[in-house]
C-alpha cells in the first residue's frame, strides 16, 4: 500500500516561480492593450504583503488561543468585508454601511458558531484555528451576496419608482409595494452560491477541499468538511442577503409608508 502523501513546504524560490506566472496576465494585457499592467502589479504586490501579514497575525492569534485575541480579528474581518460590499453597488444610501456591517457580523457569528459548536464540535467553540478560516469563507461569499442584493434592490427602487408609488397610492403598504424588489434582490444575491453548489466537485474542487488534499488529508474526510462549508456559505449568503434587503427597504420608506427615493444616490458621488 502506498504511503499517504505528506504536506510539502514551499521555499521562497518556489514562491518566486509561482509569482512569475502573473507575467502571463501582463502579457495578455500588453497584447490586447488592456492597460492593466499597473493594476496587475499592484494587485500582485498587495497579495504578497497582505497574505504575508495575515500569516504572521494568524500564527500569533493561534498561539494565544483566546477569545480576547479573536475579537480584534473578527471586527477587522467584518469591517473589511463591509467596505468591499458597499463599494461595489452603483447606488447607495445613507446608513448602508452600518446595516451591511450588522448583517455581516450577525450572519458570520451565527453561522460560524453553529458550525464550530454544533456541527464540528470544537472545544472551545472560538478556537481561532477553526473559527477564523470558517468565518472567512462565510464572509467572503456573504459580502458578494450582500453587494449583489443591495445593488439590485436600489436599482429596482430607482427604475420602478413610478410602479412602487402607484401601488402605494392604491392603498398598498410599504411592505406590499417593496416585497417584489426585496424578493428579487435576495434571489440575485443567492445566485452565485447556488451556481457553485450545482457544479461543485464536477467542474471545480473548492479551496478548502483542495487545501486539505494537498496537505495529505483523506479525500473523503476533505469532502465531508467541504459539504459543511458549502451549506454554511449557502445559509450565510441567504441570511445576509435577507437582512440587508429588509433593513434597506425599511430605511427607504418613512413612517407614512412613502418611498423616499431621494435617499438613494450614486455610489460614485
N, C-alpha and C positions, 0 to 999 in steps of 0.2 A: 504493500500500500504506500502510495506516495505521501511524503510528509507534507503537512499544511504549509502554505506559503506564509513566510514571515514578513511583517511590515518592513519596508526598506526606507532608510533615512536618505534624504537628498542632500547632496553637497551644494555649496554655493555656485560651483561652476555648472552643475546640472540645472540650477535655477536660472543661471545666465543663458544657457542654451534655450530654456523654455521662454525666457523673456524675449529672445531674438525672434520668436515666432510672430511677435507683433509687427515685425518688418513686412510680413505678408500683407497685413491690413494697410500698412503705409504704402506698399507698392500698388495695391488696388486703388487707394486714394489718389496717388500720383498719376496712375494710368488713366483714370477716369476724370481727373481734375476735380475731385470732390472737395479739395481744400480742407481736409480733415486731419492733416498730419500733426498740427499743433495740438488739436484736441486729443488725438490718439496718444501723443507723447505725454500730455498732462494726465490723461486718464491712467496710463501705464504707471507713471510716477506715483500718482495717488494710490493706486492699487498696492504697490510695493510698500509705501510708507504706512498707509492705513492698516494693512494686514500685519505688517511688522509690529506696529504699536499695539494692535489688538492682541497679538500673540503674547507679548510681554505682560500686558494688563491681565489677560485671562490666566496666565501662569501664576501671577501674584494672587488673583482672586481665588483660584482653585486651591492654592496652598493655604490661604486663610480659612476657606470653607465656612464662612459665617454669613448670617443674614444681613449684618451691618455692611459688609463689603459688597454684597449683592445689590443693595439699594441704589447706590450711585450708577452702577452699570445699567440697571433696569431703567432708571429715569433717562439716562443718556440715550439708550436704545429707543425709547418711546419718543423722545424729543426729536431725534434724527429721523425716525420713520414719519413723524408728523410733518416735519419740514418737507420731506420728499413727496408725501402725499398731497400736500397743499400747493406745492409749486407747479404741479403738472396740469391741473384743470385750467381751461381757458378763462373761466369765470370764477369769482369767489364772492364772499360776503363777510361783513364784519363779524368776528367771533367764530369763523370756520375753523381756524387753527385750534382754538380752545376745545371745540366739540370733537375735532379729529383726535386730539390728544386724549381726551376722555374715552373715546370709542376704542382707540388702540390700547390704552392702558387697561381698561376693563376687560376687553377681549383677550389680550395677551395674558393677563393674570388668571382669569377664569379657565381658559383652555389649557395653559401650561401647568397650572396647579392640578387640574383634573388629571392630566397625563402623568405627572410625576408622583402624585399622591395615590390616585385610584387605579390607574392602568399599569404603570411600570412598578409602582410600589417603592419609590426611592425613599430612603431614610437618612437624613431628614428630607422633606419634600423640596426644600430650597437648595439642595446640593448643587452648587454652581456648575459643576461639570455636566450635569444633566439639564438644569433649568435654563441656563443661558443659550446653549445650542437650540433647544426646543423652542424657546421664546423667539429666537432669531428667525427660525423658519416660519413661525406663526406671523410675526410682524412683517417679514419680507413679503409675504403673499397678502397679508391683510392690508398693508398700505397700498398695494396695487388695486385691490378690490375697492377700498375707500376712495382712491383717486378716480377710478373709472366711474364709480357710483355717483360721486359728487359732481363730476364733470357732466354726466348725463342728466342728472337731476336739475342742475342750474340751467343747462341748455334747454331742457323741456319747459321749465317755467318761463324762460325768456321767449322761446319761439311759440309756445302755446298760451301765451298770456291772455289773448283775447278769448280763447276757449275756456280757460280757467275762470276768468272774470264773468263770462256769460253764465257758467254753471253756478257761480256764487250769486249772481243776480236772480237766477231762477229758484233760489232757495237752498242750494246745496251748502253743507257745512264746509269748513276749511279742509277737513279730512276727506270728505267725499270728493271734493274737487282736486285734491292732491294725491289721492290713492293711486290713480293711473300712473302719473310721473314717478311716484315713490316706488311702486312695484317694478316699473320698467327699469329704474335706476339700480335697484338691488339686483335685478336679473342681469344687468350689464356687468355689475361688479363681480358676479359669480361665474361668468362665462369662462375666464381663463382657467380656474381651478377645475371646473367640470371638464373642459377640453383636455387638461393634463391627466385627469383620472381616467378618461376614456382610452388613452394610449400608453399609460404608464406600464413599463415592463416590456412593451412591444416595440414602440418607436424609441423610447428613451429609458435609461436607467437613472433614477433620481440621484441627487448628490449624496444624500446620507447613505443610501444603499451602496452606491459606488465606493464611497469612502470606507465603509465597513469591510467590503470585499477586498479592497486594496490593502486594508490593514490586517487581512488574514482571517476575518470572521467567516463562519459558515454561511453560505448563501441563503439557506432557509431562515437562519436567525436574522440575517440582514433584511430579508423580505418581511418578516414579522414586524420589525421596527419600522420599516417603510410604510406598511399598511397603517400603523398607528399614526405616523406623520401625515399621511395623505388625508386621513379622516380629521386629524387636528386642524390641518390647513383649511379643509372644506368648512368645518364648523366655525373656525375663526373668521374666515372670509365672509361667510353668511352673516354671522353675528355683527361684525364690524360694519359691513355694508348696511345692514338694517338700522343699526344705531345711528350712523352718520346721516342716513336718509331721513329718519324720523326727527332727529334733533335739528337738522337743517330745515325741514319742512316747517317745524314749529317756529323757527327763527324768522321765517319769511312771511308769516301771517301775523296780523295783530289780533287784539282781543275781540275785535268786531268781525272776525272771520273774513278779513280782507287781505288779499295778496299784496305785499309791499315790494313790488318788483324793483323799486329804486335801490333797495339794499343790495341787489346783485350788480356787481361791477366787473369790468375786465380784469383778468388776472395779471395783465401786463401793466396795469395802471398803478 
